[in-house]
């Protein structure tokens, strides 16, 4: 009986260790390349930030127990933010947060900022209205992280 309990405990501890190794590997392999030496600890919450003029780049590694972290950019004088969810195990996902007056919209998009929900005409209008700001943020993302690099033209998304 003691031997069975010992085996169960060993299996349980091994599973926790394996999960932790996978989580740590994901965190390091996916997110460390985005945390350049000029990023600093965020004064609020977890993650690291870098200020570039009026913009702030954010790297948020996954919390323990999750495999999802994100990259983001926002402008201090902007109502637009781009969120990127890179992953080791699946495709990268993209999202936008766009404020319009008192409402804030969370919009899932592809890498060319095309709305995934083609029936969401409000989201498409918000993207069109904020296209220049999105391109500015996209350029900063490319210059700092090397992603979202192809040029986009208005109306071609």
GULUM-956600 format. One record per residue (C-alpha): x, y, z. Coordinates in nm, 2 decimals, padded with zeros to 4 digits. Example, Ala and Ser with C-alpha at 12.3 -4.5 7.8 and 13.67 -1.06 7.14 Angstrom:
residues 2
<site px="01.23" py="-00.45" pz="00.78"/>
<site px="01.37" py="-00.11" pz="00.71"/>
//
This chain:
residues 157
<site px="00.00" py="00.00" pz="00.00"/>
<site px="00.28" py="00.24" pz="00.09"/>
<site px="00.45" py="00.16" pz="-00.24"/>
<site px="00.13" py="00.25" pz="-00.44"/>
<site px="00.10" py="00.58" pz="-00.26"/>
<site px="00.47" py="00.65" pz="-00.32"/>
<site px="00.42" py="00.57" pz="-00.69"/>
<site px="00.11" py="00.80" pz="-00.71"/>
<site px="00.29" py="01.08" pz="-00.54"/>
<site px="00.59" py="01.04" pz="-00.78"/>
<site px="00.37" py="01.04" pz="-01.08"/>
<site px="00.18" py="01.35" pz="-00.95"/>
<site px="00.50" py="01.54" pz="-00.88"/>
<site px="00.64" py="01.44" pz="-01.22"/>
<site px="00.33" py="01.57" pz="-01.40"/>
<site px="00.36" py="01.90" pz="-01.22"/>
<site px="00.73" py="01.92" pz="-01.31"/>
<site px="00.66" py="01.84" pz="-01.67"/>
<site px="00.38" py="02.10" pz="-01.69"/>
<site px="00.61" py="02.36" pz="-01.53"/>
<site px="00.89" py="02.29" pz="-01.78"/>
<site px="00.64" py="02.32" pz="-02.07"/>
<site px="00.51" py="02.65" pz="-01.93"/>
<site px="00.85" py="02.79" pz="-01.87"/>
<site px="00.97" py="02.68" pz="-02.22"/>
<site px="00.67" py="02.84" pz="-02.38"/>
<site px="00.72" py="03.16" pz="-02.18"/>
<site px="01.09" py="03.19" pz="-02.28"/>
<site px="01.07" py="03.07" pz="-02.64"/>
<site px="00.77" py="03.28" pz="-02.74"/>
<site px="00.81" py="03.60" pz="-02.53"/>
<site px="01.18" py="03.65" pz="-02.44"/>
<site px="01.27" py="03.76" pz="-02.79"/>
<site px="01.03" py="04.05" pz="-02.76"/>
<site px="01.16" py="04.17" pz="-02.42"/>
<site px="01.46" py="04.37" pz="-02.54"/>
<site px="01.71" py="04.51" pz="-02.30"/>
<site px="01.55" py="04.86" pz="-02.32"/>
<site px="01.22" py="04.73" pz="-02.18"/>
<site px="01.15" py="04.80" pz="-01.81"/>
<site px="00.93" py="04.65" pz="-01.55"/>
<site px="00.58" py="04.79" pz="-01.57"/>
<site px="00.49" py="05.02" pz="-01.27"/>
<site px="00.14" py="04.87" pz="-01.28"/>
<site px="00.07" py="04.50" pz="-01.31"/>
<site px="00.30" py="04.25" pz="-01.46"/>
<site px="00.49" py="04.27" pz="-01.78"/>
<site px="00.75" py="04.49" pz="-01.93"/>
<site px="00.71" py="04.82" pz="-02.12"/>
<site px="00.90" py="05.05" pz="-02.35"/>
<site px="00.80" py="05.41" pz="-02.42"/>
<site px="00.85" py="05.54" pz="-02.77"/>
<site px="00.73" py="05.90" pz="-02.79"/>
<site px="00.36" py="05.90" pz="-02.71"/>
<site px="00.34" py="05.52" pz="-02.75"/>
<site px="00.39" py="05.23" pz="-02.51"/>
<site px="00.49" py="04.88" pz="-02.61"/>
<site px="00.39" py="04.61" pz="-02.36"/>
<site px="00.51" py="04.25" pz="-02.33"/>
<site px="00.30" py="04.04" pz="-02.09"/>
<site px="00.44" py="03.68" pz="-02.05"/>
<site px="00.19" py="03.41" pz="-01.95"/>
<site px="00.11" py="03.38" pz="-01.58"/>
<site px="00.20" py="03.04" pz="-01.43"/>
<site px="-00.06" py="02.79" pz="-01.52"/>
<site px="-00.15" py="02.95" pz="-01.85"/>
<site px="00.02" py="02.95" pz="-02.19"/>
<site px="-00.13" py="03.28" pz="-02.31"/>
<site px="00.05" py="03.61" pz="-02.29"/>
<site px="00.04" py="03.91" pz="-02.52"/>
<site px="00.21" py="04.19" pz="-02.69"/>
<site px="00.05" py="04.53" pz="-02.71"/>
<site px="00.09" py="04.89" pz="-02.82"/>
<site px="-00.12" py="05.19" pz="-02.72"/>
<site px="-00.09" py="05.56" pz="-02.76"/>
<site px="-00.12" py="05.80" pz="-02.47"/>
<site px="-00.33" py="06.03" pz="-02.69"/>
<site px="-00.50" py="05.75" pz="-02.89"/>
<site px="-00.82" py="05.56" pz="-02.86"/>
<site px="-00.66" py="05.26" pz="-03.04"/>
<site px="-00.46" py="04.97" pz="-02.92"/>
<site px="-00.32" py="04.66" pz="-03.10"/>
<site px="-00.30" py="04.33" pz="-02.91"/>
<site px="-00.10" py="04.03" pz="-03.03"/>
<site px="-00.12" py="03.68" pz="-02.88"/>
<site px="00.18" py="03.49" pz="-03.01"/>
<site px="00.19" py="03.11" pz="-02.94"/>
<site px="00.43" py="02.82" pz="-02.96"/>
<site px="00.15" py="02.58" pz="-03.02"/>
<site px="-00.10" py="02.75" pz="-03.25"/>
<site px="-00.13" py="03.05" pz="-03.49"/>
<site px="-00.08" py="03.40" pz="-03.36"/>
<site px="-00.40" py="03.59" pz="-03.30"/>
<site px="-00.46" py="03.96" pz="-03.33"/>
<site px="-00.70" py="04.21" pz="-03.18"/>
<site px="-00.78" py="04.57" pz="-03.17"/>
<site px="-00.93" py="04.78" pz="-02.89"/>
<site px="-01.09" py="05.10" pz="-03.03"/>
<site px="-01.27" py="05.36" pz="-02.82"/>
<site px="-01.54" py="05.56" pz="-02.99"/>
<site px="-01.69" py="05.82" pz="-02.76"/>
<site px="-01.82" py="05.63" pz="-02.45"/>
<site px="-01.80" py="05.28" pz="-02.61"/>
<site px="-01.50" py="05.06" pz="-02.64"/>
<site px="-01.49" py="04.78" pz="-02.90"/>
<site px="-01.28" py="04.47" pz="-02.89"/>
<site px="-01.23" py="04.34" pz="-03.24"/>
<site px="-01.07" py="04.02" pz="-03.35"/>
<site px="-00.87" py="04.07" pz="-03.68"/>
<site px="-00.61" py="03.90" pz="-03.89"/>
<site px="-00.26" py="04.02" pz="-03.95"/>
<site px="-00.39" py="04.26" pz="-04.22"/>
<site px="-00.65" py="04.41" pz="-03.98"/>
<site px="-00.94" py="04.24" pz="-04.16"/>
<site px="-01.23" py="04.18" pz="-03.92"/>
<site px="-01.28" py="03.81" pz="-03.86"/>
<site px="-01.65" py="03.85" pz="-03.81"/>
<site px="-01.74" py="03.97" pz="-04.16"/>
<site px="-02.09" py="04.06" pz="-04.04"/>
<site px="-01.96" py="04.32" pz="-03.80"/>
<site px="-01.99" py="04.63" pz="-04.01"/>
<site px="-01.94" py="04.86" pz="-03.70"/>
<site px="-01.60" py="04.71" pz="-03.65"/>
<site px="-01.51" py="04.76" pz="-04.01"/>
<site px="-01.61" py="05.12" pz="-03.99"/>
<site px="-01.41" py="05.18" pz="-03.67"/>
<site px="-01.10" py="05.03" pz="-03.84"/>
<site px="-01.15" py="05.25" pz="-04.14"/>
<site px="-01.20" py="05.56" pz="-03.92"/>
<site px="-00.88" py="05.48" pz="-03.73"/>
<site px="-00.67" py="05.35" pz="-04.02"/>
<site px="-00.39" py="05.60" pz="-04.00"/>
<site px="-00.34" py="05.54" pz="-03.63"/>
<site px="-00.34" py="05.17" pz="-03.68"/>
<site px="-00.07" py="05.20" pz="-03.95"/>
<site px="00.14" py="05.42" pz="-03.71"/>
<site px="00.12" py="05.16" pz="-03.44"/>
<site px="00.19" py="04.88" pz="-03.69"/>
<site px="00.51" py="05.05" pz="-03.80"/>
<site px="00.63" py="05.08" pz="-03.44"/>
<site px="00.55" py="04.71" pz="-03.38"/>
<site px="00.75" py="04.62" pz="-03.69"/>
<site px="01.05" py="04.84" pz="-03.60"/>
<site px="01.07" py="04.69" pz="-03.25"/>
<site px="00.96" py="04.33" pz="-03.28"/>
<site px="00.99" py="04.26" pz="-03.66"/>
<site px="00.63" py="04.14" pz="-03.69"/>
<site px="00.33" py="04.29" pz="-03.89"/>
<site px="00.58" py="04.42" pz="-04.14"/>
<site px="00.40" py="04.43" pz="-04.48"/>
<site px="00.27" py="04.77" pz="-04.58"/>
<site px="-00.11" py="04.80" pz="-04.60"/>
<site px="-00.31" py="05.04" pz="-04.80"/>
<site px="-00.64" py="05.19" pz="-04.70"/>
<site px="-00.93" py="04.98" pz="-04.82"/>
<site px="-00.70" py="04.68" pz="-04.90"/>
<site px="-00.75" py="04.51" pz="-04.57"/>
//
